[in-house]
């Protein structure tokens, strides 16, 4: 019953579930594997909490508080924390099933002579595959603990799986790791952030989570994996600078291309562990050789030009001192439209332009502008790396239309019914995710949704939206900062603006108050984030303040 309780508690704090994705995949195997150390040894851990053992004569409340504190030390599979439990409870307790991140304090009440209840106030939750989700409710959650005496000392004999940890200490105990999956065209590796306690088992947990598949919202066709369905791992070890991932024998049925793609996924997903610079696959302790393949290395971190892309004095291009540097085959066409907004993809050499007449045009390298959408009330259009232009009217947020290279449009099914308006729409630089600033019941709602494409990269629909953090007030604009981070600006009734950054699958943070914000555009990191103010200033954050780095700007373009 108590395990069911913990599962329901995680559901209350909005923890995402995971589902595996399948990929089809004969290859030889050879070469012995020498045993080594697990990835992520205790020597790699920056902070280790020194948990204390139970003391003689401790009360039930002392034992409970001691257990919660000891659970901040995941070393040796939570060995110290298990000493607060009876042998049966210690053997059955599964600390890695999840975590509730709370604010504290944690009031404790007596339920009976052998049961205490602890109330926690969640700010986030982490599930068994490391998915982090901020809580949408601050209501206290009750956790029950049963007690019995062992040799005259109180011990916990009934508890839920998982742990509770203060938000203050979360980043010191847990570390983030991006798992990588492919877009359907295998052009890009798409990150899916997870959080695991930093311990000797972290490398194995990363690979197990990778094999379990992407987060639910991404796993509906937005991303795919090269690993055959049912692939499992027993260990991730390193020796002599070589990291070896032991996989189940079904990977031996994979062809050369799929095997190479598996290795790219493993290398990139383990890249933030020092011992993962050279990754090989093994089966039954034999290294699996990777024969020649035709796989083009995927891009895991697509970047844009670090310069701001703007319209200044009627000229469109990159900021270059007091002037702008034009884009060959693009700038002339954009300028001819007297643009209200521009989104540009250097990868596809396509600009999506909302012209002075309110209509949306495509400007493709060397071609004359082509009118795409003549509906009234259109918001600023978006463009993706495959050259598709995205449009939607502000008052009809479910009427999202995409236009391909033939300039014909198709309306995509969306899953944000209930939204009454939309302020901005922007596509991630790998084309797998859409960021939308919606209005629901008069309140701003920033969401990210999967872009479901076919194997040719043609958009088919938008998946279920996941709500992100924003500031209070009316939505102004939102943008992609990098592959994992978005930023948004809202305007308070007082006229002040608020900027917020949100890591997808991670934490949100305030970016301060840019003055007179009109639009926002990402670069390649938070330092490259720019805001256009209503007086033509181009603002960048310097410390805690936003400062004008350039003036005389009439339009700030989005780069993709």
Residue pairs with C-beta under 8 A, 6 or more apart in sequence:
2 144
2 158
2 159
2 160
3 160
3 161
5 143
5 144
5 160
6 97
6 98
6 143
6 160
6 161
6 162
9 100
9 122
9 125
9 141
9 143
9 160
10 98
10 100
10 125
10 127
10 162
12 122
12 135
12 137
12 141
13 100
13 122
13 124
13 125
13 133
13 135
13 136
13 137
13 141
14 125
14 133
14 134
14 135
14 136
15 98
15 125
15 126
15 127
15 131
15 133
16 127
16 131
16 133
16 215
16 216
16 217
16 466
17 127
17 131
17 216
18 127
18 129
18 131
18 209
18 212
18 213
18 214
18 215
18 216
18 219
19 212
19 213
19 214
19 216
19 219
20 211
20 212
20 213
20 219
20 225
20 229
21 181
21 213
21 214
21 219
21 223
21 224
21 225
21 229
22 225
22 228
22 229
23 224
23 225
23 226
23 227
23 228
23 229
23 258
24 228
24 258
25 226
25 227
25 228
25 250
25 251
25 253
25 254
25 255
25 258
25 259
26 252
26 253
26 254
26 255
27 251
27 252
27 253
27 254
27 255
27 256
27 259
27 288
27 289
27 290
27 291
28 288
28 289
28 291
29 252
29 283
29 284
29 286
29 287
29 288
29 289
30 286
30 287
30 289
31 286
31 287
31 289
32 285
32 286
32 287
33 244
33 246
33 282
33 285
33 286
33 287
34 239
34 240
35 237
35 239
36 237
36 238
36 239
36 240
36 242
36 244
37 200
37 237
37 238
37 239
37 275
38 200
38 201
38 203
38 204
38 235
38 236
38 237
38 238
39 202
39 203
39 204
39 206
39 236
39 237
39 238
39 243
39 270
39 273
39 275
39 276
40 198
40 199
40 200
40 201
40 202
40 203
40 273
40 275
41 200
42 48
42 75
42 199
42 200
44 198
44 273
44 274
45 75
45 198
45 199
46 172
46 198
47 172
47 173
48 73
48 75
49 69
49 72
49 73
49 169
49 172
49 173
50 73
51 69
51 70
51 72
51 73
51 80
51 81
52 66
52 69
52 70
52 80
53 80
53 83
54 63
54 66
54 83
54 84
54 153
54 155
55 62
55 66
56 153
57 153
58 66
58 153
58 154
59 154
60 116
60 147
60 154
61 108
61 116
63 84
63 147
63 154
63 155
63 156
64 108
64 116
64 118
64 145
64 156
65 108
66 84
67 81
67 84
67 85
67 156
68 106
68 118
68 163
68 164
70 78
70 80
70 81
70 83
70 84
71 78
71 81
71 95
71 163
71 164
71 165
72 165
72 169
72 173
73 80
73 81
74 95
74 173
74 197
74 198
74 199
75 199
75 200
77 95
77 199
77 201
78 95
78 163
81 95
81 163
82 90
82 93
83 90
84 155
84 156
85 93
85 155
85 156
85 157
85 159
86 148
86 150
86 155
86 156
86 157
88 157
89 155
89 156
89 157
89 158
89 159
93 159
93 161
94 161
94 162
95 161
95 162
95 163
96 128
96 162
96 197
96 205
97 127
97 128
97 161
97 162
98 125
98 126
98 127
98 128
98 161
98 162
98 163
99 125
99 126
99 162
99 163
99 164
99 165
99 174
100 120
100 122
100 125
100 141
100 162
100 163
100 164
100 165
101 122
101 123
101 124
101 125
101 126
101 165
101 166
101 167
101 170
102 120
102 121
102 122
102 123
102 164
102 165
102 166
102 167
103 121
103 123
103 166
103 167
104 121
104 166
104 167
104 168
106 118
106 119
106 120
106 164
107 118
107 119
108 116
108 117
108 118
108 119
109 116
109 117
109 119
110 116
110 117
111 117
111 144
114 146
114 147
114 148
115 144
115 145
115 146
115 147
115 158
116 144
116 145
116 147
117 142
117 143
117 144
117 145
118 142
118 143
118 145
118 164
119 140
119 141
119 142
119 143
120 140
120 141
120 143
120 164
121 138
121 139
121 140
121 141
122 135
122 137
122 138
122 141
123 134
123 135
123 138
123 167
124 132
124 133
124 134
124 135
124 167
124 170
124 507
125 132
125 133
125 135
126 132
126 174
126 195
129 194
129 208
129 209
129 212
130 177
130 194
130 195
130 196
130 205
130 209
131 194
131 195
131 215
131 505
132 176
132 193
132 194
132 195
132 505
132 506
132 507
133 505
134 469
134 507
134 508
136 467
143 159
143 160
143 164
144 158
144 159
144 160
145 156
145 158
145 159
146 156
146 157
146 158
146 159
147 154
147 155
147 156
147 157
148 154
148 155
148 157
149 155
165 173
165 174
173 197
173 198
174 195
174 196
174 197
174 198
175 195
175 196
175 197
175 198
175 202
176 193
176 194
176 195
176 506
177 193
177 194
177 195
177 196
177 202
177 206
177 269
177 272
177 273
178 191
178 192
178 193
178 194
178 268
178 269
178 272
178 484
179 191
179 192
179 193
179 194
179 206
179 209
179 210
179 214
179 269
180 189
180 190
180 191
180 192
180 210
180 264
180 265
180 268
180 269
180 300
181 189
181 190
181 192
181 213
181 214
181 218
181 223
181 224
181 225
181 265
182 188
182 189
182 190
182 223
182 224
182 225
182 226
182 261
182 265
182 298
183 190
183 222
183 223
183 224
183 430
183 431
183 432
183 453
183 457
184 221
184 222
184 223
184 224
184 453
184 454
184 455
184 457
185 386
185 453
185 455
185 456
185 457
186 224
186 261
186 295
186 296
186 298
187 296
187 298
187 299
187 385
187 430
187 457
188 298
188 299
188 300
188 302
188 385
188 430
188 431
188 432
189 264
189 265
189 268
189 298
189 299
189 300
189 430
190 218
190 222
190 223
190 430
190 432
190 433
190 483
191 300
191 483
191 484
192 214
192 215
192 218
192 223
192 505
193 484
193 503
193 504
193 505
193 506
194 206
194 209
194 505
195 506
196 202
196 205
196 206
196 209
202 273
203 236
203 238
203 243
203 270
203 273
203 275
203 276
204 233
204 235
204 236
206 236
206 269
206 270
206 273
207 233
207 236
207 245
207 266
207 269
207 270
208 232
208 233
210 225
210 227
210 265
210 266
210 269
211 227
211 231
211 232
211 233
213 219
213 225
214 222
214 223
214 225
215 505
216 464
217 448
217 449
217 450
217 463
217 464
217 465
217 466
218 432
218 433
218 450
218 463
220 450
220 452
220 463
220 464
221 450
221 452
221 453
221 460
221 463
222 432
222 433
222 450
222 451
222 452
222 453
222 463
223 432
223 450
225 265
226 254
226 258
226 259
226 261
226 262
226 264
226 265
227 251
227 262
227 265
228 250
228 251
228 253
228 254
228 258
230 248
230 250
231 247
231 248
231 250
231 251
232 247
232 248
233 245
233 246
233 247
233 248
234 246
235 245
235 246
236 243
236 244
236 245
236 246
236 270
237 243
237 244
237 246
238 244
238 275
238 276
241 275
241 277
241 278
242 278
242 280
243 270
243 273
243 275
243 276
243 277
243 278
243 279
243 280
244 279
244 280
244 281
244 282
244 287
245 266
245 279
245 280
245 281
245 282
246 282
246 283
246 285
247 281
247 282
247 283
247 288
248 283
249 283
249 284
251 259
251 262
251 281
251 283
251 288
252 283
252 288
254 262
256 290
256 291
256 292
256 293
256 294
257 293
257 294
257 295
259 281
259 288
259 290
259 291
259 293
260 290
260 293
260 295
261 295
261 298
262 281
263 279
263 280
263 281
263 290
264 295
264 297
264 298
266 279
266 281
267 276
267 279
268 300
270 276
270 279
271 277
280 287
280 288
281 287
281 288
281 290
282 288
299 430
300 483
301 482
301 483
302 347
302 385
302 429
302 430
302 483
303 429
303 524
304 346
304 429
304 522
304 523
304 524
304 559
304 560
305 318
305 346
305 559
306 523
306 524
306 528
307 318
307 319
307 320
307 325
308 318
308 319
308 521
308 523
308 530
308 538
308 550
308 553
308 556
309 316
309 317
309 318
309 319
309 342
309 344
309 521
309 556
309 557
309 558
309 559
310 316
310 317
310 318
310 319
310 324
310 538
310 550
310 553
310 554
310 555
310 556
310 557
311 334
311 335
311 339
311 342
311 553
311 554
311 555
311 557
312 319
312 323
312 324
312 552
312 553
312 554
313 552
313 554
314 335
315 323
315 324
315 326
315 331
315 335
316 324
316 326
316 327
316 330
316 331
316 334
316 335
316 339
316 342
316 557
317 324
317 325
317 326
317 327
317 331
318 324
318 325
318 327
319 325
319 538
319 550
326 332
327 344
328 365
329 349
329 365
329 366
330 344
330 349
330 351
330 363
330 365
333 351
333 353
333 363
333 367
333 368
333 369
334 342
334 351
334 353
334 363
334 369
336 369
337 353
337 355
337 356
337 361
337 363
337 369
338 355
338 356
339 353
339 354
339 355
339 356
339 555
340 354
340 355
340 356
340 358
340 380
340 555
341 353
341 354
341 380
341 381
341 519
341 555
341 557
341 558
342 351
342 352
342 353
342 354
342 555
342 557
342 558
343 351
343 352
343 380
343 381
343 382
343 383
343 426
343 557
343 558
343 559
343 560
344 350
344 351
344 352
344 383
344 557
344 558
344 559
344 560
345 351
345 383
345 384
345 385
345 387
345 559
345 560
346 559
347 385
347 560
348 383
348 384
348 385
348 386
348 387
349 364
349 365
349 387
350 362
350 363
350 364
350 365
350 383
350 387
350 389
351 362
351 363
351 364
351 383
352 360
352 361
352 362
352 381
352 382
352 383
352 389
352 390
352 391
353 360
353 361
353 362
353 363
353 369
353 381
354 360
354 378
354 379
354 380
354 381
355 361
355 369
358 376
358 377
358 378
359 371
359 372
359 373
359 374
359 378
360 371
360 372
360 373
360 378
360 381
360 389
360 391
361 369
361 370
361 371
361 372
362 369
362 370
362 372
362 389
362 403
362 407
363 369
363 370
364 370
364 387
364 405
370 407
372 389
372 391
372 403
372 407
372 409
373 381
373 391
373 401
373 403
373 409
375 391
375 393
375 399
376 393
377 393
377 394
377 395
377 396
378 391
378 392
378 393
378 394
379 391
379 392
379 393
379 394
379 422
379 423
379 424
379 425
380 424
380 425
380 519
380 558
381 389
381 390
381 391
381 425
382 389
382 390
382 425
382 426
382 427
382 434
382 558
382 560
383 389
383 390
383 427
383 560
384 390
384 427
384 431
384 451
384 459
384 560
385 429
385 430
385 431
385 560
386 431
386 453
386 457
386 458
387 404
387 405
388 402
388 403
388 404
388 458
388 459
389 402
389 403
390 400
390 401
390 402
390 403
390 425
390 427
390 434
391 400
391 401
391 402
391 403
391 409
392 399
392 400
392 401
392 422
392 425
393 399
394 421
394 422
394 423
395 420
395 421
397 414
397 416
397 419
397 420
397 421
397 422
397 436
397 438
397 439
398 414
398 416
398 417
398 419
399 411
400 411
400 412
400 414
400 425
400 462
401 409
401 410
401 411
401 412
402 409
402 410
402 412
402 459
403 409
404 458
410 459
412 459
412 460
412 461
412 462
413 461
413 462
414 449
414 461
414 462
415 449
415 462
415 463
415 464
415 465
416 436
416 438
416 447
416 449
416 462
416 465
418 440
418 441
419 438
419 439
419 440
419 445
420 439
420 440
420 441
420 442
421 438
421 439
422 436
422 437
422 438
422 439
423 437
423 438
423 439
423 444
423 475
423 476
423 477
423 478
424 435
424 436
424 437
424 475
424 477
424 478
424 479
425 434
425 435
425 436
425 437
426 434
426 435
426 478
426 479
426 480
426 558
426 560
427 433
427 434
427 435
427 451
427 560
428 434
428 435
428 451
428 480
428 483
429 480
429 483
429 560
430 483
431 451
431 453
431 457
432 450
432 451
432 453
433 448
433 449
433 450
433 451
433 504
434 448
434 449
434 450
434 451
434 462
435 446
435 447
435 448
435 478
435 479
435 480
435 486
436 446
436 447
436 448
436 449
436 465
436 478
437 444
437 445
437 446
437 470
437 475
437 477
437 478
437 488
438 444
438 445
438 446
438 447
438 475
439 445
439 475
444 470
444 473
444 474
444 475
444 490
445 467
445 470
446 467
446 468
446 469
446 470
446 475
446 478
446 486
446 488
446 502
447 465
447 466
447 467
447 468
448 465
448 466
448 468
448 486
448 504
449 462
449 463
449 464
449 465
449 466
450 462
450 463
450 464
451 459
451 462
451 463
452 459
452 460
452 461
452 462
452 463
453 459
453 460
454 460
468 486
468 488
468 502
468 504
468 508
469 500
469 502
469 508
470 478
470 488
470 490
470 500
470 502
471 488
471 489
471 490
471 492
471 498
471 499
471 500
471 510
472 490
472 492
472 498
473 490
473 491
473 492
473 493
473 497
473 498
474 490
474 491
475 488
475 489
475 490
476 488
476 489
476 490
476 491
476 497
476 517
476 518
476 519
476 520
477 488
477 489
477 517
477 518
477 519
477 520
478 486
478 487
478 488
478 489
478 520
479 486
479 487
479 488
479 520
479 521
479 522
479 529
479 558
480 486
480 522
480 560
481 487
481 501
481 522
481 523
481 525
481 526
481 528
481 529
482 522
482 524
482 525
484 503
484 504
484 505
484 506
485 501
485 502
485 503
485 504
485 526
486 501
486 502
486 504
487 499
487 500
487 501
487 502
487 511
487 520
487 522
487 526
487 529
488 499
488 500
488 502
488 520
489 497
489 498
489 499
489 514
489 517
489 520
489 531
490 497
490 498
490 500
491 497
491 498
491 517
492 498
496 513
497 513
497 514
497 515
497 516
497 517
498 510
498 512
498 513
499 510
499 511
499 512
499 513
499 514
499 517
499 520
499 531
499 546
500 508
500 509
500 510
500 511
501 508
501 509
501 510
501 511
501 526
502 508
511 526
511 529
511 541
512 541
512 544
512 545
512 546
513 546
514 520
514 531
514 533
514 539
514 541
514 546
515 533
515 539
515 546
516 533
516 534
516 535
517 531
517 532
517 533
517 534
517 539
518 531
518 532
518 533
518 534
518 556
519 531
519 532
519 556
520 529
520 530
520 531
520 532
520 556
521 529
521 530
521 532
521 556
521 557
521 558
521 559
522 528
522 529
522 558
522 559
523 529
523 530
523 559
526 541
527 540
527 541
528 540
529 540
529 541
530 538
530 539
530 540
530 556
531 538
531 539
531 540
531 546
531 556
532 538
532 539
532 553
532 555
532 556
533 539
533 548
535 551
536 551
536 552
536 553
536 554
537 548
537 550
537 551
537 553
538 548
538 549
538 550
538 551
538 553
538 556
539 546
539 547
539 548
539 549
540 546
540 547
540 549
541 547
